[in-house]
Amino acid sequence: MPKEVVVIGLLALAGFLGGGVYATWKTAKFLAVILLVLTVIAVSGAVLWLL
């Protein structure tokens, strides 16, 4: 599998998780923080995979 496919998948996952952060911030801040951490992990994983 080309590494670009994995990077695109991780960035798509990060976008999905980022939307979850935006949607849950006003009602469930604890869950939003967990989703934010997962978003950062996905983005950093995509950057590291690309390098």
N, C-alpha and C positions, 0 to 999 in steps of 0.2 A: 504494500500500500504506500503510495507516495506520501511524503511527510506533509505536503500542502493540504491533503485531505484531512489529516489529523488536526492541523492548525485551524482549518476552517471549521471543523466540528467543535473544537474547544472554544473558538470565538463565538460560535452560534450558541453553545451552552452558556457561555458567559453573558451573552445578550438576554437569553431566556431568564437566567438567574437575576440579572440586573432589573429586568421588568418585574420580577417577583419582589425585589427590594422596594422598588417604587410603589408597587401596589399594596404592600403590607406595612409600609413605614408608619402610617397614621394609626393603625389598629393594633399591630403586634410588633413592637420595636425589637423585642428579643429575637423573634424569628427573622426579622429584617436584617439584623446584625449577623446572624448565622448565614443567611443567604449572601450577604455582602462578603463575608469571609470566603465562602465558596466561589463567588465571582472572582475575587482577587486570585484565588488559587488557580482557577481555570485560565485566566488571562496570563498569569505568570507561567503556567505550564505551556501555553501556546507559544509564548515568546521563547522560552527555553527550548522547546521542541524545534522551533524554527532555526535557532542558532546551532 
